[in-house]
Amino acid sequence: MGLAAAGTHERSGAMSVASMTHDPSRHPPPAHMKQPPLRSRRAGRLFRGAVALIAIGVVYLTVVRGDGSAPTSPARTTSTVSPVKPALSVDGARLIGPDGAPMRLIGVNRAGAEYACVQNFGIWDGASDAAFVDVMRSWGINSVRIPLNEHCWLGINEAPAEYSGQVYRDAIAEFVSLLKEKGLIAVLDLQWSGPGDALAEENMPMPNADHSADFWRSAATLFKDAPNVLFDVFNEPHDVDWECWRDGGCTMPQGYVAVGMQELIDAVRSTGATQPIIVSGVRYANDLTRWLELAPTDPASALIAGFHLYNFNQCATIECWSATVAPVALDVPVIASELGENTCSSEFITGFMDWADAQGVSYLAWTFNTWECKQGPGLIVDEDGTPTDFGRGFRDHVLELALPTVRL
Protein backbone atom coordinates (compact mmCIF):
# COMPACT_ATOMS: atom_id res chain seq x y z
CA MET A 1 0.00 0.00 0.00
CA GLY A 2 2.08 2.97 1.20
CA LEU A 3 1.66 6.69 0.79
CA ALA A 4 3.89 8.43 -1.69
CA ALA A 5 1.92 10.50 -4.16
CA ALA A 6 -1.71 11.13 -4.76
CA GLY A 7 -4.06 10.04 -2.01
CA THR A 8 -4.79 8.35 1.29
CA HIS A 9 -7.26 5.86 2.64
CA GLU A 10 -10.31 6.92 4.57
CA ARG A 11 -9.66 7.61 8.23
CA SER A 12 -12.18 6.20 10.66
CA GLY A 13 -10.75 4.47 13.68
CA ALA A 14 -14.19 4.44 15.26
CA MET A 15 -15.81 2.55 12.39
CA SER A 16 -18.15 -0.13 13.68
CA VAL A 17 -17.64 -3.79 12.93
CA ALA A 18 -21.07 -3.92 11.31
CA SER A 19 -20.15 -1.18 8.87
CA MET A 20 -17.10 -3.17 7.75
CA THR A 21 -18.93 -6.39 7.18
CA HIS A 22 -20.84 -5.87 3.96
CA ASP A 23 -19.90 -2.49 2.55
CA PRO A 24 -17.37 -2.82 -0.29
CA SER A 25 -14.43 -0.45 -0.02
CA ARG A 26 -14.47 2.86 -1.86
CA HIS A 27 -11.04 4.19 -1.04
CA PRO A 28 -8.84 6.21 -3.43
CA PRO A 29 -5.84 4.29 -4.77
CA PRO A 30 -2.98 3.86 -2.30
CA ALA A 31 -0.45 6.48 -3.27
CA HIS A 32 2.90 4.78 -3.70
CA MET A 33 1.23 2.29 -6.03
CA LYS A 34 0.94 5.17 -8.50
CA GLN A 35 4.38 6.74 -8.21
CA PRO A 36 7.21 5.91 -5.82
CA PRO A 37 9.32 8.83 -4.58
CA LEU A 38 11.46 10.20 -7.39
CA ARG A 39 14.59 10.45 -5.28
CA SER A 40 14.47 6.73 -4.56
CA ARG A 41 14.44 5.86 -8.25
CA ARG A 42 18.00 6.96 -9.04
CA ALA A 43 19.62 4.07 -7.21
CA GLY A 44 17.79 1.53 -9.34
CA ARG A 45 19.75 2.59 -12.40
CA LEU A 46 22.90 1.14 -10.85
CA PHE A 47 21.40 -2.30 -11.40
CA ARG A 48 21.70 -2.17 -15.21
CA GLY A 49 23.95 -4.75 -16.72
CA ALA A 50 24.06 -6.85 -13.55
CA VAL A 51 20.68 -8.54 -13.33
CA ALA A 52 21.43 -11.40 -15.67
CA LEU A 53 24.61 -12.55 -13.88
CA ILE A 54 23.29 -15.51 -11.92
CA ALA A 55 25.28 -18.62 -11.14
CA ILE A 56 23.46 -21.88 -11.64
CA GLY A 57 24.41 -23.03 -8.16
CA VAL A 58 22.90 -19.94 -6.53
CA VAL A 59 19.33 -20.18 -7.69
CA TYR A 60 16.85 -22.84 -6.70
CA LEU A 61 15.38 -23.39 -10.12
CA THR A 62 16.11 -22.18 -13.63
CA VAL A 63 13.44 -20.78 -15.92
CA VAL A 64 13.74 -22.23 -19.38
CA ARG A 65 12.71 -20.25 -22.43
CA GLY A 66 12.90 -22.55 -25.39
CA ASP A 67 13.04 -20.15 -28.35
CA GLY A 68 14.94 -17.28 -26.70
CA SER A 69 11.98 -14.92 -26.95
CA ALA A 70 10.04 -13.27 -24.15
CA PRO A 71 7.59 -15.84 -22.78
CA THR A 72 3.88 -15.55 -23.22
CA SER A 73 1.83 -16.26 -20.13
CA PRO A 74 2.34 -18.58 -18.46
CA ALA A 75 6.15 -18.55 -18.55
CA ARG A 76 7.52 -22.01 -19.06
CA THR A 77 9.54 -23.23 -16.10
CA THR A 78 11.37 -26.40 -15.22
CA SER A 79 12.81 -27.59 -11.92
CA THR A 80 16.48 -28.51 -11.56
CA VAL A 81 16.26 -29.92 -8.03
CA SER A 82 14.20 -32.51 -6.24
CA PRO A 83 11.35 -31.40 -3.96
CA VAL A 84 12.36 -29.78 -0.67
CA LYS A 85 10.12 -29.52 2.37
CA PRO A 86 9.10 -25.88 2.98
CA ALA A 87 10.73 -24.25 5.96
CA LEU A 88 7.33 -23.12 7.23
CA SER A 89 4.03 -24.95 7.60
CA VAL A 90 0.65 -24.26 9.18
CA ASP A 91 -0.80 -26.15 12.12
CA GLY A 92 -4.20 -24.73 12.99
CA ALA A 93 -3.65 -21.15 14.10
CA ARG A 94 0.11 -21.53 14.35
CA LEU A 95 2.88 -21.00 11.85
CA ILE A 96 5.46 -23.73 12.35
CA GLY A 97 9.14 -23.12 11.68
CA PRO A 98 11.75 -25.51 10.26
CA ASP A 99 12.62 -26.70 13.78
CA GLY A 100 9.02 -27.78 14.38
CA ALA A 101 8.34 -24.98 16.86
CA PRO A 102 5.77 -22.19 16.46
CA MET A 103 7.18 -18.98 14.99
CA ARG A 104 6.06 -15.61 13.69
CA LEU A 105 7.20 -13.68 10.65
CA ILE A 106 8.69 -10.37 11.80
CA GLY A 107 10.26 -8.41 9.00
CA VAL A 108 10.13 -5.71 6.36
CA ASN A 109 8.98 -5.04 2.83
CA ARG A 110 11.54 -4.21 0.14
CA ALA A 111 9.71 -2.25 -2.56
CA GLY A 112 10.98 -1.74 -6.10
CA ALA A 113 10.46 -4.85 -8.19
CA GLU A 114 6.79 -3.95 -8.67
CA TYR A 115 7.51 -0.63 -10.40
CA ALA A 116 11.16 -0.24 -11.48
CA CYS A 117 10.77 -2.49 -14.51
CA VAL A 118 7.71 -0.80 -15.98
CA GLN A 119 9.25 2.61 -15.31
CA ASN A 120 12.25 1.39 -17.30
CA PHE A 121 15.05 2.09 -14.83
CA GLY A 122 15.90 -1.36 -13.48
CA ILE A 123 14.48 -4.27 -11.56
CA TRP A 124 15.20 -3.08 -8.02
CA ASP A 125 14.97 0.39 -6.54
CA GLY A 126 18.43 0.35 -5.00
CA ALA A 127 20.72 -2.41 -3.79
CA SER A 128 19.90 -6.11 -3.90
CA ASP A 129 23.27 -7.67 -3.08
CA ALA A 130 24.49 -9.73 -0.13
CA ALA A 131 25.80 -6.68 1.72
CA PHE A 132 22.38 -5.08 1.61
CA VAL A 133 20.71 -8.27 2.82
CA ASP A 134 23.15 -8.18 5.74
CA VAL A 135 21.95 -4.64 6.51
CA MET A 136 18.35 -5.82 6.61
CA ARG A 137 19.29 -8.82 8.74
CA SER A 138 21.08 -6.53 11.22
CA TRP A 139 17.65 -5.19 12.26
CA GLY A 140 16.89 -8.60 13.80
CA ILE A 141 14.20 -9.56 11.29
CA ASN A 142 13.48 -13.05 9.97
CA SER A 143 11.56 -12.28 6.76
CA VAL A 144 11.36 -9.96 3.75
CA ARG A 145 8.33 -9.35 1.55
CA ILE A 146 9.02 -8.74 -2.15
CA PRO A 147 6.28 -6.99 -4.17
CA LEU A 148 6.25 -8.16 -7.80
CA ASN A 149 4.93 -7.02 -11.17
CA GLU A 150 2.73 -9.46 -13.09
CA HIS A 151 3.75 -8.31 -16.57
CA CYS A 152 7.47 -7.94 -15.87
CA TRP A 153 7.46 -11.50 -14.52
CA LEU A 154 5.66 -12.89 -17.56
CA GLY A 155 7.51 -10.68 -20.04
CA ILE A 156 4.32 -9.47 -21.71
CA ASN A 157 2.51 -6.30 -22.78
CA GLU A 158 5.69 -4.55 -23.92
CA ALA A 159 7.31 -4.60 -20.52
CA PRO A 160 10.87 -3.32 -21.15
CA ALA A 161 12.79 -6.31 -22.48
CA GLU A 162 15.96 -5.28 -20.63
CA TYR A 163 14.25 -5.81 -17.29
CA SER A 164 11.45 -8.31 -17.87
CA GLY A 165 10.83 -11.99 -18.58
CA GLN A 166 13.81 -14.25 -17.96
CA VAL A 167 16.01 -11.41 -16.70
CA TYR A 168 13.39 -10.32 -14.17
CA ARG A 169 12.70 -13.85 -12.94
CA ASP A 170 16.41 -14.60 -12.56
CA ALA A 171 16.90 -11.41 -10.53
CA ILE A 172 14.07 -12.34 -8.17
CA ALA A 173 15.42 -15.88 -7.82
CA GLU A 174 18.90 -14.57 -6.99
CA PHE A 175 17.55 -12.28 -4.31
CA VAL A 176 15.46 -15.08 -2.79
CA SER A 177 18.60 -17.22 -2.74
CA LEU A 178 20.52 -14.49 -0.92
CA LEU A 179 17.74 -14.26 1.65
CA LYS A 180 17.94 -18.01 2.20
CA GLU A 181 21.70 -17.84 2.72
CA LYS A 182 21.12 -15.26 5.45
CA GLY A 183 18.37 -17.25 7.15
CA LEU A 184 15.50 -15.05 5.94
CA ILE A 185 12.05 -16.06 4.74
CA ALA A 186 10.96 -14.56 1.39
CA VAL A 187 7.32 -13.56 0.93
CA LEU A 188 6.50 -13.17 -2.78
CA ASP A 189 3.62 -10.76 -3.35
CA LEU A 190 1.64 -10.02 -6.52
CA GLN A 191 1.36 -6.24 -6.23
CA TRP A 192 1.08 -4.58 -9.66
CA SER A 193 -1.09 -6.34 -12.21
CA GLY A 194 -3.45 -5.59 -15.06
CA PRO A 195 -5.84 -7.14 -17.60
CA GLY A 196 -5.54 -7.25 -21.37
CA ASP A 197 -2.57 -5.75 -23.19
CA ALA A 198 -2.02 -2.63 -21.07
CA LEU A 199 1.14 -2.57 -18.96
CA ALA A 200 0.76 -3.27 -15.21
CA GLU A 201 1.41 0.14 -13.66
CA GLU A 202 -0.69 0.16 -10.51
CA ASN A 203 -2.28 -1.78 -7.71
CA MET A 204 -5.52 -3.00 -9.28
CA PRO A 205 -8.53 -3.79 -7.07
CA MET A 206 -8.57 -7.50 -7.93
CA PRO A 207 -6.58 -10.03 -9.95
CA ASN A 208 -7.57 -10.43 -13.57
CA ALA A 209 -8.69 -13.39 -15.67
CA ASP A 210 -6.11 -12.66 -18.39
CA HIS A 211 -2.81 -13.06 -16.55
CA SER A 212 -2.99 -13.43 -12.77
CA ALA A 213 -3.43 -17.19 -12.56
CA ASP A 214 -0.71 -17.59 -15.21
CA PHE A 215 1.59 -15.48 -13.07
CA TRP A 216 1.08 -17.76 -10.09
CA ARG A 217 1.45 -20.97 -12.07
CA SER A 218 4.78 -19.66 -13.33
CA ALA A 219 6.02 -18.24 -10.01
CA ALA A 220 4.94 -21.26 -7.99
CA THR A 221 6.60 -23.62 -10.46
CA LEU A 222 9.84 -21.69 -10.15
CA PHE A 223 9.81 -21.58 -6.35
CA LYS A 224 7.94 -24.73 -5.37
CA ASP A 225 11.16 -26.29 -4.13
CA ALA A 226 12.49 -23.16 -2.40
CA PRO A 227 12.17 -23.93 1.33
CA ASN A 228 12.20 -20.29 2.45
CA VAL A 229 9.39 -18.99 0.21
CA LEU A 230 5.77 -18.09 1.01
CA PHE A 231 3.23 -16.81 -1.51
CA ASP A 232 1.09 -13.69 -0.98
CA VAL A 233 -1.41 -14.13 -3.79
CA PHE A 234 -2.78 -10.57 -4.10
CA ASN A 235 -1.68 -7.38 -2.43
CA GLU A 236 -4.77 -5.36 -1.49
CA PRO A 237 -8.21 -6.45 -2.73
CA HIS A 238 -10.59 -3.49 -2.78
CA ASP A 239 -13.79 -2.23 -4.42
CA VAL A 240 -15.15 -5.76 -4.15
CA ASP A 241 -17.56 -7.72 -1.97
CA TRP A 242 -16.52 -10.82 -0.09
CA GLU A 243 -18.20 -13.29 -2.46
CA CYS A 244 -16.33 -11.96 -5.48
CA TRP A 245 -13.17 -11.75 -3.38
CA ARG A 246 -13.29 -15.50 -3.01
CA ASP A 247 -14.97 -16.68 -6.23
CA GLY A 248 -14.30 -13.95 -8.80
CA GLY A 249 -16.58 -13.42 -11.78
CA CYS A 250 -17.54 -9.83 -11.01
CA THR A 251 -16.76 -6.93 -13.33
CA MET A 252 -14.48 -4.36 -11.76
CA PRO A 253 -14.90 -0.56 -12.15
CA GLN A 254 -12.04 -0.66 -14.68
CA GLY A 255 -14.13 -2.97 -16.89
CA TYR A 256 -12.28 -6.25 -16.49
CA VAL A 257 -13.51 -9.53 -15.00
CA ALA A 258 -11.90 -10.44 -11.70
CA VAL A 259 -10.70 -13.84 -10.65
CA GLY A 260 -11.05 -14.71 -6.99
CA MET A 261 -8.59 -15.82 -4.36
CA GLN A 262 -9.72 -19.41 -4.82
CA GLU A 263 -8.51 -19.50 -8.41
CA LEU A 264 -5.10 -18.11 -7.44
CA ILE A 265 -4.73 -20.69 -4.68
CA ASP A 266 -5.69 -23.41 -7.15
CA ALA A 267 -3.08 -22.09 -9.60
CA VAL A 268 -0.35 -22.29 -6.96
CA ARG A 269 -1.33 -25.76 -5.80
CA SER A 270 -1.60 -27.08 -9.37
CA THR A 271 2.20 -26.84 -9.59
CA GLY A 272 2.80 -29.09 -6.61
CA ALA A 273 3.91 -26.16 -4.42
CA THR A 274 3.01 -26.75 -0.77
CA GLN A 275 4.29 -23.59 0.91
CA PRO A 276 1.88 -21.50 3.01
CA ILE A 277 -0.20 -18.95 1.11
CA ILE A 278 -1.18 -15.52 2.42
CA VAL A 279 -4.69 -14.41 1.44
CA SER A 280 -5.44 -10.80 2.35
CA GLY A 281 -8.87 -9.41 3.18
CA VAL A 282 -10.87 -6.66 1.48
CA ARG A 283 -10.85 -2.85 1.85
CA TYR A 284 -7.17 -2.68 0.95
CA ALA A 285 -6.54 -5.75 3.12
CA ASN A 286 -7.66 -3.84 6.23
CA ASP A 287 -10.90 -5.82 6.73
CA LEU A 288 -10.97 -9.45 7.91
CA THR A 289 -14.56 -9.46 9.14
CA ARG A 290 -15.79 -12.26 6.85
CA TRP A 291 -12.46 -13.98 6.20
CA LEU A 292 -13.30 -17.07 8.23
CA GLU A 293 -16.83 -17.30 6.85
CA LEU A 294 -15.77 -17.15 3.20
CA ALA A 295 -12.21 -18.41 3.31
CA PRO A 296 -11.07 -20.23 0.16
CA THR A 297 -10.23 -23.91 0.42
CA ASP A 298 -6.66 -25.15 0.29
CA PRO A 299 -5.79 -28.82 -0.23
CA ALA A 300 -2.56 -28.21 1.69
CA SER A 301 -4.43 -26.62 4.65
CA ALA A 302 -1.79 -23.90 4.75
CA LEU A 303 -3.56 -20.55 4.47
CA ILE A 304 -2.53 -17.40 6.35
CA ALA A 305 -4.88 -14.42 6.70
CA GLY A 306 -3.26 -11.21 5.44
CA PHE A 307 -4.00 -7.84 7.04
CA HIS A 308 -2.61 -4.38 6.14
CA LEU A 309 -2.43 -1.64 8.71
CA TYR A 310 -1.57 2.05 8.57
CA ASN A 311 -2.57 4.75 11.01
CA PHE A 312 -5.01 6.23 8.47
CA ASN A 313 -6.90 2.96 7.86
CA GLN A 314 -10.42 2.42 9.12
CA CYS A 315 -9.54 -0.52 11.35
CA ALA A 316 -6.77 1.29 13.25
CA THR A 317 -7.66 0.83 16.92
CA ILE A 318 -7.12 -1.88 19.48
CA GLU A 319 -10.89 -2.22 19.74
CA CYS A 320 -11.19 -2.97 16.03
CA TRP A 321 -8.21 -5.37 16.00
CA SER A 322 -9.61 -7.20 18.99
CA ALA A 323 -13.06 -7.48 17.38
CA THR A 324 -12.03 -8.42 13.83
CA VAL A 325 -8.44 -9.65 13.73
CA ALA A 326 -8.08 -11.56 16.98
CA PRO A 327 -10.96 -14.00 16.22
CA VAL A 328 -9.33 -14.91 12.91
CA ALA A 329 -6.00 -15.46 14.69
CA LEU A 330 -7.68 -18.12 16.82
CA ASP A 331 -8.28 -20.26 13.71
CA VAL A 332 -5.47 -19.47 11.25
CA PRO A 333 -2.17 -17.60 11.39
CA VAL A 334 -2.51 -13.86 10.75
CA ILE A 335 0.14 -11.56 9.33
CA ALA A 336 0.07 -7.78 8.99
CA SER A 337 2.06 -7.99 5.77
CA GLU A 338 2.20 -4.20 5.52
CA LEU A 339 2.52 -2.05 8.64
CA GLY A 340 3.28 1.66 8.76
CA GLU A 341 2.34 5.22 9.66
CA ASN A 342 2.73 8.64 8.06
CA THR A 343 3.64 10.58 11.20
CA CYS A 344 7.45 10.25 11.02
CA SER A 345 7.25 8.56 14.41
CA SER A 346 6.59 5.03 15.59
CA GLU A 347 3.93 5.55 18.24
CA PHE A 348 1.14 3.96 16.20
CA ILE A 349 3.06 0.91 14.98
CA THR A 350 4.49 0.34 18.47
CA GLY A 351 0.97 0.12 19.84
CA PHE A 352 0.07 -2.44 17.20
CA MET A 353 3.28 -4.44 17.64
CA ASP A 354 2.69 -4.69 21.39
CA TRP A 355 -0.84 -5.93 20.68
CA ALA A 356 0.32 -8.33 17.95
CA ASP A 357 3.09 -9.76 20.15
CA ALA A 358 0.49 -10.65 22.76
CA GLN A 359 -1.83 -12.17 20.14
CA GLY A 360 0.81 -14.15 18.23
CA VAL A 361 0.25 -12.08 15.06
CA SER A 362 3.10 -11.60 12.56
CA TYR A 363 4.01 -8.25 10.98
CA LEU A 364 6.16 -6.82 8.19
CA ALA A 365 6.91 -3.08 8.15
CA TRP A 366 6.55 -0.97 5.01
CA THR A 367 9.14 -0.22 3.66
CA PHE A 368 12.91 -0.83 3.76
CA ASN A 369 13.59 1.83 1.13
CA THR A 370 15.18 5.26 1.29
CA TRP A 371 11.90 7.12 1.05
CA GLU A 372 10.64 10.01 3.13
CA CYS A 373 9.09 8.93 6.39
CA LYS A 374 5.79 10.53 5.37
CA GLN A 375 5.98 9.38 1.73
CA GLY A 376 6.31 5.66 1.70
CA PRO A 377 6.59 5.47 4.64
CA GLY A 378 10.33 4.77 4.54
CA LEU A 379 12.18 2.92 7.30
CA ILE A 380 15.69 4.04 6.26
CA VAL A 381 17.45 7.19 5.11
CA ASP A 382 20.33 5.38 3.40
CA GLU A 383 21.19 1.86 2.32
CA ASP A 384 23.60 1.46 5.22
CA GLY A 385 20.42 1.03 7.25
CA THR A 386 20.34 4.35 9.10
CA PRO A 387 16.73 4.48 10.31
CA THR A 388 14.20 7.23 10.00
CA ASP A 389 12.45 8.10 13.26
CA PHE A 390 9.68 5.77 12.10
CA GLY A 391 12.20 3.05 11.29
CA ARG A 392 14.06 3.45 14.58
CA GLY A 393 10.99 2.55 16.59
CA PHE A 394 10.41 -0.55 14.49
CA ARG A 395 14.06 -1.64 14.56
CA ASP A 396 14.44 -1.20 18.30
CA HIS A 397 11.23 -3.11 18.99
CA VAL A 398 12.31 -6.04 16.81
CA LEU A 399 15.81 -6.17 18.30
CA GLU A 400 14.26 -6.41 21.75
CA LEU A 401 12.35 -9.50 20.59
CA ALA A 402 15.69 -11.26 19.99
CA LEU A 403 14.23 -13.56 17.34
CA PRO A 404 16.08 -16.85 16.87
CA THR A 405 17.91 -17.45 13.62
CA VAL A 406 15.88 -19.43 11.10
CA ARG A 407 17.84 -22.52 10.07
CA LEU A 408 17.06 -23.11 6.39
C-alpha positions in Angstrom: 0.0 0.0 0.0 2.1 3.0 1.2 1.7 6.7 0.8 3.9 8.4 -1.7 1.9 10.5 -4.2 -1.7 11.1 -4.8 -4.1 10.0 -2.0 -4.8 8.3 1.3 -7.3 5.9 2.6 -10.3 6.9 4.6 -9.7 7.6 8.2 -12.2 6.2 10.7 -10.7 4.5 13.7 -14.2 4.4 15.3 -15.8 2.5 12.4 -18.2 -0.1 13.7 -17.6 -3.8 12.9 -21.1 -3.9 11.3 -20.1 -1.2 8.9 -17.1 -3.2 7.8 -18.9 -6.4 7.2 -20.8 -5.9 4.0 -19.9 -2.5 2.5 -17.4 -2.8 -0.3 -14.4 -0.4 0.0 -14.5 2.9 -1.9 -11.0 4.2 -1.0 -8.8 6.2 -3.4 -5.8 4.3 -4.8 -3.0 3.9 -2.3 -0.5 6.5 -3.3 2.9 4.8 -3.7 1.2 2.3 -6.0 0.9 5.2 -8.5 4.4 6.7 -8.2 7.2 5.9 -5.8 9.3 8.8 -4.6 11.5 10.2 -7.4 14.6 10.4 -5.3 14.5 6.7 -4.6 14.4 5.9 -8.3 18.0 7.0 -9.0 19.6 4.1 -7.2 17.8 1.5 -9.3 19.7 2.6 -12.4 22.9 1.1 -10.9 21.4 -2.3 -11.4 21.7 -2.2 -15.2 24.0 -4.7 -16.7 24.1 -6.9 -13.5 20.7 -8.5 -13.3 21.4 -11.4 -15.7 24.6 -12.5 -13.9 23.3 -15.5 -11.9 25.3 -18.6 -11.1 23.5 -21.9 -11.6 24.4 -23.0 -8.2 22.9 -19.9 -6.5 19.3 -20.2 -7.7 16.8 -22.8 -6.7 15.4 -23.4 -10.1 16.1 -22.2 -13.6 13.4 -20.8 -15.9 13.7 -22.2 -19.4 12.7 -20.3 -22.4 12.9 -22.5 -25.4 13.0 -20.2 -28.3 14.9 -17.3 -26.7 12.0 -14.9 -27.0 10.0 -13.3 -24.1 7.6 -15.8 -22.8 3.9 -15.6 -23.2 1.8 -16.3 -20.1 2.3 -18.6 -18.5 6.2 -18.6 -18.6 7.5 -22.0 -19.1 9.5 -23.2 -16.1 11.4 -26.4 -15.2 12.8 -27.6 -11.9 16.5 -28.5 -11.6 16.3 -29.9 -8.0 14.2 -32.5 -6.2 11.4 -31.4 -4.0 12.4 -29.8 -0.7 10.1 -29.5 2.4 9.1 -25.9 3.0 10.7 -24.3 6.0 7.3 -23.1 7.2 4.0 -24.9 7.6 0.6 -24.3 9.2 -0.8 -26.1 12.1 -4.2 -24.7 13.0 -3.6 -21.1 14.1 0.1 -21.5 14.3 2.9 -21.0 11.8 5.5 -23.7 12.3 9.1 -23.1 11.7 11.8 -25.5 10.3 12.6 -26.7 13.8 9.0 -27.8 14.4 8.3 -25.0 16.9 5.8 -22.2 16.5 7.2 -19.0 15.0 6.1 -15.6 13.7 7.2 -13.7 10.6 8.7 -10.4 11.8 10.3 -8.4 9.0 10.1 -5.7 6.4 9.0 -5.0 2.8 11.5 -4.2 0.1 9.7 -2.2 -2.6 11.0 -1.7 -6.1 10.5 -4.9 -8.2 6.8 -4.0 -8.7 7.5 -0.6 -10.4 11.2 -0.2 -11.5 10.8 -2.5 -14.5 7.7 -0.8 -16.0 9.2 2.6 -15.3 12.3 1.4 -17.3 15.0 2.1 -14.8 15.9 -1.4 -13.5 14.5 -4.3 -11.6 15.2 -3.1 -8.0 15.0 0.4 -6.5 18.4 0.3 -5.0 20.7 -2.4 -3.8 19.9 -6.1 -3.9 23.3 -7.7 -3.1 24.5 -9.7 -0.1 25.8 -6.7 1.7 22.4 -5.1 1.6 20.7 -8.3 2.8 23.1 -8.2 5.7 21.9 -4.6 6.5 18.3 -5.8 6.6 19.3 -8.8 8.7 21.1 -6.5 11.2 17.7 -5.2 12.3 16.9 -8.6 13.8 14.2 -9.6 11.3 13.5 -13.0 10.0 11.6 -12.3 6.8 11.4 -10.0 3.7 8.3 -9.3 1.6 9.0 -8.7 -2.1 6.3 -7.0 -4.2 6.3 -8.2 -7.8 4.9 -7.0 -11.2 2.7 -9.5 -13.1 3.8 -8.3 -16.6 7.5 -7.9 -15.9 7.5 -11.5 -14.5 5.7 -12.9 -17.6 7.5 -10.7 -20.0 4.3 -9.5 -21.7 2.5 -6.3 -22.8 5.7 -4.5 -23.9 7.3 -4.6 -20.5 10.9 -3.3 -21.2 12.8 -6.3 -22.5 16.0 -5.3 -20.6 14.2 -5.8 -17.3 11.4 -8.3 -17.9 10.8 -12.0 -18.6 13.8 -14.2 -18.0 16.0 -11.4 -16.7 13.4 -10.3 -14.2 12.7 -13.9 -12.9 16.4 -14.6 -12.6 16.9 -11.4 -10.5 14.1 -12.3 -8.2 15.4 -15.9 -7.8 18.9 -14.6 -7.0 17.5 -12.3 -4.3 15.5 -15.1 -2.8 18.6 -17.2 -2.7 20.5 -14.5 -0.9 17.7 -14.3 1.6 17.9 -18.0 2.2 21.7 -17.8 2.7 21.1 -15.3 5.5 18.4 -17.3 7.1 15.5 -15.0 5.9 12.0 -16.1 4.7 11.0 -14.6 1.4 7.3 -13.6 0.9 6.5 -13.2 -2.8 3.6 -10.8 -3.4 1.6 -10.0 -6.5 1.4 -6.2 -6.2 1.1 -4.6 -9.7 -1.1 -6.3 -12.2 -3.5 -5.6 -15.1 -5.8 -7.1 -17.6 -5.5 -7.2 -21.4 -2.6 -5.7 -23.2 -2.0 -2.6 -21.1 1.1 -2.6 -19.0 0.8 -3.3 -15.2 1.4 0.1 -13.7 -0.7 0.2 -10.5 -2.3 -1.8 -7.7 -5.5 -3.0 -9.3 -8.5 -3.8 -7.1 -8.6 -7.5 -7.9 -6.6 -10.0 -9.9 -7.6 -10.4 -13.6 -8.7 -13.4 -15.7 -6.1 -12.7 -18.4 -2.8 -13.1 -16.6 -3.0 -13.4 -12.8 -3.4 -17.2 -12.6 -0.7 -17.6 -15.2 1.6 -15.5 -13.1 1.1 -17.8 -10.1 1.5 -21.0 -12.1 4.8 -19.7 -13.3 6.0 -18.2 -10.0 4.9 -21.3 -8.0 6.6 -23.6 -10.5 9.8 -21.7 -10.1 9.8 -21.6 -6.3 7.9 -24.7 -5.4 11.2 -26.3 -4.1 12.5 -23.2 -2.4 12.2 -23.9 1.3 12.2 -20.3 2.5 9.4 -19.0 0.2 5.8 -18.1 1.0 3.2 -16.8 -1.5 1.1 -13.7 -1.0 -1.4 -14.1 -3.8 -2.8 -10.6 -4.1 -1.7 -7.4 -2.4 -4.8 -5.4 -1.5 -8.2 -6.4 -2.7 -10.6 -3.5 -2.8 -13.8 -2.2 -4.4 -15.2 -5.8 -4.2 -17.6 -7.7 -2.0 -16.5 -10.8 -0.1 -18.2 -13.3 -2.5 -16.3 -12.0 -5.5 -13.2 -11.7 -3.4 -13.3 -15.5 -3.0 -15.0 -16.7 -6.2 -14.3 -13.9 -8.8 -16.6 -13.4 -11.8 -17.5 -9.8 -11.0 -16.8 -6.9 -13.3 -14.5 -4.4 -11.8 -14.9 -0.6 -12.2 -12.0 -0.7 -14.7 -14.1 -3.0 -16.9 -12.3 -6.2 -16.5 -13.5 -9.5 -15.0 -11.9 -10.4 -11.7 -10.7 -13.8 -10.6 -11.0 -14.7 -7.0 -8.6 -15.8 -4.4 -9.7 -19.4 -4.8 -8.5 -19.5 -8.4 -5.1 -18.1 -7.4 -4.7 -20.7 -4.7 -5.7 -23.4 -7.1 -3.1 -22.1 -9.6 -0.4 -22.3 -7.0 -1.3 -25.8 -5.8 -1.6 -27.1 -9.4 2.2 -26.8 -9.6 2.8 -29.1 -6.6 3.9 -26.2 -4.4 3.0 -26.8 -0.8 4.3 -23.6 0.9 1.9 -21.5 3.0 -0.2 -19.0 1.1 -1.2 -15.5 2.4 -4.7 -14.4 1.4 -5.4 -10.8 2.3 -8.9 -9.4 3.2 -10.9 -6.7 1.5 -10.9 -2.9 1.8 -7.2 -2.7 0.9 -6.5 -5.8 3.1 -7.7 -3.8 6.2 -10.9 -5.8 6.7 -11.0 -9.4 7.9 -14.6 -9.5 9.1 -15.8 -12.3 6.8 -12.5 -14.0 6.2 -13.3 -17.1 8.2 -16.8 -17.3 6.9 -15.8 -17.1 3.2 -12.2 -18.4 3.3 -11.1 -20.2 0.2 -10.2 -23.9 0.4 -6.7 -25.1 0.3 -5.8 -28.8 -0.2 -2.6 -28.2 1.7 -4.4 -26.6 4.6 -1.8 -23.9 4.8 -3.6 -20.6 4.5 -2.5 -17.4 6.3 -4.9 -14.4 6.7 -3.3 -11.2 5.4 -4.0 -7.8 7.0 -2.6 -4.4 6.1 -2.4 -1.6 8.7 -1.6 2.0 8.6 -2.6 4.7 11.0 -5.0 6.2 8.5 -6.9 3.0 7.9 -10.4 2.4 9.1 -9.5 -0.5 11.4 -6.8 1.3 13.2 -7.7 0.8 16.9 -7.1 -1.9 19.5 -10.9 -2.2 19.7 -11.2 -3.0 16.0 -8.2 -5.4 16.0 -9.6 -7.2 19.0 -13.1 -7.5 17.4 -12.0 -8.4 13.8 -8.4 -9.7 13.7 -8.1 -11.6 17.0 -11.0 -14.0 16.2 -9.3 -14.9 12.9 -6.0 -15.5 14.7 -7.7 -18.1 16.8 -8.3 -20.3 13.7 -5.5 -19.5 11.3 -2.2 -17.6 11.4 -2.5 -13.9 10.8 0.1 -11.6 9.3 0.1 -7.8 9.0 2.1 -8.0 5.8 2.2 -4.2 5.5 2.5 -2.0 8.6 3.3 1.7 8.8 2.3 5.2 9.7 2.7 8.6 8.1 3.6 10.6 11.2 7.5 10.2 11.0 7.2 8.6 14.4 6.6 5.0 15.6 3.9 5.5 18.2 1.1 4.0 16.2 3.1 0.9 15.0 4.5 0.3 18.5 1.0 0.1 19.8 0.1 -2.4 17.2 3.3 -4.4 17.6 2.7 -4.7 21.4 -0.8 -5.9 20.7 0.3 -8.3 17.9 3.1 -9.8 20.2 0.5 -10.6 22.8 -1.8 -12.2 20.1 0.8 -14.2 18.2 0.3 -12.1 15.1 3.1 -11.6 12.6 4.0 -8.3 11.0 6.2 -6.8 8.2 6.9 -3.1 8.1 6.6 -1.0 5.0 9.1 -0.2 3.7 12.9 -0.8 3.8 13.6 1.8 1.1 15.2 5.3 1.3 11.9 7.1 1.1 10.6 10.0 3.1 9.1 8.9 6.4 5.8 10.5 5.4 6.0 9.4 1.7 6.3 5.7 1.7 6.6 5.5 4.6 10.3 4.8 4.5 12.2 2.9 7.3 15.7 4.0 6.3 17.5 7.2 5.1 20.3 5.4 3.4 21.2 1.9 2.3 23.6 1.5 5.2 20.4 1.0 7.3 20.3 4.3 9.1 16.7 4.5 10.3 14.2 7.2 10.0 12.5 8.1 13.3 9.7 5.8 12.1 12.2 3.0 11.3 14.1 3.4 14.6 11.0 2.6 16.6 10.4 -0.6 14.5 14.1 -1.6 14.6 14.4 -1.2 18.3 11.2 -3.1 19.0 12.3 -6.0 16.8 15.8 -6.2 18.3 14.3 -6.4 21.8 12.3 -9.5 20.6 15.7 -11.3 20.0 14.2 -13.6 17.3 16.1 -16.8 16.9 17.9 -17.4 13.6 15.9 -19.4 11.1 17.8 -22.5 10.1 17.1 -23.1 6.4 
